[in-house]
Amino acid sequence: MKKFLKKIKLSKVLIYTFLSILAFIYLAPLVWMFFVSLKDNAEIFTSPFALPQRIQWENYTFAWTAGYLGKATLNSTIVCITALILSLVIGSMAAFAIARLRWKYAKLMMTYFLIGMMVPIHCVLIPLFKTFSSIGLYNNLIGLIVPYVTFSLPITIYIMEGFFENMPQEVFEAACIDGCSIYKCFSAIAVPLSKTGLFVTGLMSFVSNWNELLLAMVFISDDMKKTLPVSLSKFVGPYNTNYVQMFAAIIIAIIPTIIVYCCFSNQIVDGLTAGAVKG
């Protein structure tokens, strides 16, 4: 018994040691980038890993004002939250129809949506650009929301279909006996039982759209309509780069995603755990 307890303690020590090393590997670059953002350009090359000699908060002020990060953050927030809501609503409804409603083409529709996961953005970039230019969606935030929703739907439907499929059939049968319609079963039963799945898919869609650069760079040319990743690219010039202000801008850009992860970490873990258990 004592040997068994010693083995358990040793395994815990090894696990926590491994996790600590992994956390350090992930956090060290972020901490280093934060300290670099408080230096000046000369100090980066003379002492890149030392603490800043004089803390220069003006790097953040310059990045926020000269880089139009305030407006860019607002644009990214509008685009990402709108795309998030639409993708969750449309994706969960489609996943519920595929998983719980018995109709002839359910599997075919699931295959159709899964094909969307294999289509890279680069393949549709030129057709989308020509189409959006002809219908007035170029240089318009709606022109970003539409492809963001489209590319978020396949993974949303794929994950939510698994959650809806594993729900007990007896719950829906009892609700139908009590007089619930299909719409009521979806809104009052399926959605509350799949909250963790919605958190996971929503977070994945939000982070992916928040960091997206290619579509935003191609479809938006007005500085006041650019999203945050496009605004960050302005700190890198063809002949010189202002590193400290670029790092300050990057820190500002990643703060929303860190806040989202910190606020919903428990729901994310529960969603991943629920999604991993079958039967």
For each residue, the residues with C-beta under 8 A, 3 or more apart:
1: 4 5
2: 5 6
3: 6 7
4: 1 7 8
5: 1 2 8 9
6: 2 3 9 10
7: 3 4 10 11
8: 4 5 11 12
9: 5 6 12 13
10: 6 7 13 14
11: 7 8 14 15
12: 8 9 15 16
13: 9 10 16 17
14: 10 11 17 18
15: 11 12 18 19
16: 12 13 19 20
17: 13 14 20 21
18: 14 15 21 22
19: 15 16 22 23
20: 16 17 23 24
21: 17 18 24 25
22: 18 19 25 26
23: 19 20 26 27
24: 20 21 27 28
25: 21 22 28
26: 22 23 29 30
27: 23 24 30 31
28: 24 25 31 32
29: 26 32 33
30: 26 27 33 34 254
31: 27 28 34 35
32: 28 29 35 36 49
33: 29 30 36 37 247 250 251
34: 30 31 37 38 247 251
35: 31 32 38 39 51 52
36: 32 33 39 44 48 243 244 247
37: 33 34 59 60 244 245 247 248 250 251
38: 34 35 52 55 56 57 59 244
39: 35 36 43 44 52 53 56 244
40: 43 44 56 244
41: 44 45 242 243 244
42: 45 46
43: 39 40 46 47 52 53
44: 36 39 40 41 48 243 244
45: 41 42 48
46: 42 43
47: 43 50
48: 36 44 45
49: 32
50: 47 53
51: 35
52: 35 38 39 43 55 56
53: 39 43 50
54:
55: 38 52
56: 38 39 40 52 59 244
57: 38 60 61
58: 61 62
59: 37 38 56 62 63 244 245 247 248
60: 37 57 63 64 248 251 252
61: 57 58 64 65
62: 58 59 65 66 67 245 248
63: 59 60 66 67 69 235 245 246 248 249 252
64: 60 61 67 69 70 252
65: 61 62 68 70
66: 62 63 245
67: 62 63 64 72 231 232 234 235 245 249
68: 65 71 72 223 224 226 231
69: 63 64 72 73 228 231 249 252 253
70: 64 65 73 74
71: 68 74 75 224
72: 67 68 69 75 76 226 227 228 230 231
73: 69 70 76 77 228 252 253 256
74: 70 71 77 78
75: 71 72 78 79 141 225 226 227 228
76: 72 73 79 80 210 227 228 229
77: 73 74 80 81 256
78: 74 75 81 82 141
79: 75 76 82 83 141 144 145 148 209 227
80: 76 77 83 84 148 206 209 210
81: 77 78 84 85 206
82: 78 79 85 86 145
83: 79 80 86 87 144 145 148 149 152 205 209
84: 80 81 87 88 152 202 205 206 209
85: 81 82 88 89
86: 82 83 89 90 145 149
87: 83 84 90 91 148 149 152 153 156 201 205
88: 84 85 91 92 156 198 201 202 205
89: 85 86 92 93
90: 86 87 93 94 149 153
91: 87 88 94 95 152 153 156 157 160 201
92: 88 89 95 96 156 160 190 191 194 198
93: 89 90 96 97 186
94: 90 91 97 98 109 113 153 157
95: 91 92 98 99 156 157 158 159 160 161 163 164
96: 92 93 99 100 101 160 164 186 190
97: 93 94 100 101 103 106
98: 94 95 101 106 109 110 157 161
99: 95 96 160 161 162 164 165
100: 96 97 164 165 167 172 185 190
101: 96 97 98 106 182
102: 106
103: 97 106
104:
105: 108 109
106: 97 98 101 102 103 109 110
107: 110 111
108: 105 111 112
109: 94 98 105 106 112 113
110: 98 106 107 113 114 157 161
111: 107 108 114 115
112: 108 109 115 116
113: 94 109 110 116 117 153 154 157 158
114: 110 111 117 118 154 158
115: 111 112 118 119 154
116: 112 113 119 150 151 153 154
117: 113 114 154 155 158
118: 114 115
119: 115 116 123 124
120: 123
121: 124 125 147 151 214 215
122: 125 214
123: 119 120
124: 119 121 127 128 147
125: 121 122 128 129 214 215 218
126: 129 130
127: 124 130 131
128: 124 125 131 132 147 215 219
129: 125 126 132 133 138 218 219
130: 126 127 133 134
131: 127 128 134 135 137
132: 128 129 135 136 137 138 140 143 219
133: 129 130 137 138
134: 130 131
135: 131 132
136: 132 140
137: 131 132 133 140 142 143 146 219
138: 129 132 133 143 219
139: 143 219 220 221 222 225
140: 132 136 137 143 144 219 225
141: 75 78 79 144 145 220 225
142: 137 145 146
143: 132 137 138 139 140 146 147 219 220
144: 79 83 140 141 147 148 215 216 219 220 227
145: 79 82 83 86 141 142 148 149
146: 137 142 143 149 150
147: 121 124 128 143 144 150 151 215
148: 79 80 83 87 144 145 151 152 205 209 212 215
149: 83 86 87 90 145 146 152 153
150: 116 146 147 153
151: 116 121 147 148 154
152: 83 84 87 91 148 149 155 156 205 208 209
153: 87 90 91 94 113 116 149 150 156 157
154: 113 114 115 116 117 151 157 158
155: 117 152 158 159 201 204 205
156: 87 88 91 92 95 152 153 159 160 201 205
157: 91 94 95 98 110 113 153 154 160 161
158: 95 113 114 117 154 155 161 162
159: 95 155 156 162 163 197 200 201 275
160: 91 92 95 96 99 156 157 163 164 194 197 198 201
161: 95 98 99 110 157 158 164 165
162: 99 158 159 165 166 197 275
163: 95 159 160 166 167 193 194 196 197 274 275
164: 95 96 99 100 160 161 167 190 194
165: 99 100 161 162
166: 162 163 278 279
167: 100 163 164 171 172 189 190 193 194
168: 171 172
169: 172 173
170: 173 174
171: 167 168 174 175 189 193
172: 100 167 168 169 175 176 185 189
173: 169 170 176 177
174: 170 171 177 178
175: 171 172 178 180 184 185 188 189
176: 172 173 179 180 185
177: 173 174
178: 174 175
179: 176
180: 175 176 184 185 188 189
181: 184 185
182: 101 185 186
183: 186 187
184: 175 180 181 187 188 189
185: 100 172 175 176 180 181 182 188 189 190
186: 93 96 182 183 189 190 191
187: 183 184 190 191
188: 175 180 184 185 191 192
189: 167 171 172 175 180 184 185 186 192 193
190: 92 96 100 164 167 185 186 187 193 194
191: 92 186 187 188 194 195 198
192: 188 189 195
193: 163 167 171 189 190
194: 92 160 163 164 167 190 191 197 198
195: 191 192 198 199 267
196: 163 199 200 267 270 271 274 275
197: 159 160 162 163 194 200 201 271 274 275
198: 88 92 160 191 194 195 201 202 271
199: 195 196 202 203 264 267 268 270 271
200: 159 196 197 203 204 267 268 271 272 275
201: 87 88 91 155 156 159 160 197 198 204 205
202: 84 88 198 199 205 206
203: 199 200 206 207 260 261 264 268
204: 155 200 201 207 208
205: 83 84 87 88 148 152 155 156 201 202 208 209
206: 80 81 84 202 203 209 210 257 260
207: 203 204 210 211 257 260
208: 152 204 205 211 212
209: 79 80 83 84 148 152 205 206 212
210: 76 80 206 207 228 229 256 257
211: 207 208 229 257
212: 148 208 209 215 216 227 229
213: 216 217 229 230 233
214: 121 122 125 217 218
215: 121 125 128 144 147 148 212 218 219
216: 144 212 213 219 220 226 227 229 230
217: 213 214 220 229 230 233
218: 125 129 214 215
219: 128 129 132 137 138 139 140 143 144 215 216
220: 139 141 143 144 216 217 225 226 227 230
221: 139
222: 139 225 226
223: 68 226
224: 68 71
225: 75 139 140 141 220 222
226: 68 72 75 216 220 222 223 230 231
227: 72 75 76 79 144 212 216 220 230 231
228: 69 72 73 75 76 210 231 232 253
229: 76 210 211 212 213 216 217 232 233 253
230: 72 213 216 217 220 226 227 233 234
231: 67 68 69 72 226 227 228 234 249
232: 67 228 229 235 246 249 250 253
233: 213 217 229 230 236
234: 67 230 231
235: 63 67 232 241 242 245 246 249
236: 233 241 246
237: 240 241
238:
239:
240: 237
241: 235 236 237 246
242: 41 235 245 246
243: 36 41 44 246 247
244: 36 37 38 39 40 41 44 56 59 247 248
245: 37 59 62 63 66 67 235 242 248 249
246: 63 232 235 236 241 242 243 249 250
247: 33 34 36 37 59 243 244 250 251
248: 37 59 60 62 63 244 245 251 252
249: 63 67 69 231 232 235 245 246 252 253
250: 33 37 232 246 247 253 254
251: 33 34 37 60 247 248 254 255
252: 60 63 64 69 73 248 249 255
253: 69 73 228 229 232 249 250 256
254: 30 250 251 257 258
255: 251 252 258 259
256: 73 77 210 253 259 260
257: 206 207 210 211 254 260 261
258: 254 255 261 262
259: 255 256 262 263
260: 203 206 207 256 257 263 264
261: 203 257 258 264 265 268
262: 258 259 265
263: 259 260
264: 199 203 260 261 267 268
265: 261 262 268 269
266: 269 270
267: 195 196 199 200 264 270 271
268: 199 200 203 261 264 265 271 272
269: 265 266 272 273
270: 196 199 266 267 273 274
271: 196 197 198 199 200 267 268 274 275
272: 200 268 269 275 276
273: 269 270 276 277
274: 163 196 197 270 271 277
275: 159 162 163 196 197 200 271 272
276: 272 273
277: 273 274
278: 166
279: 166
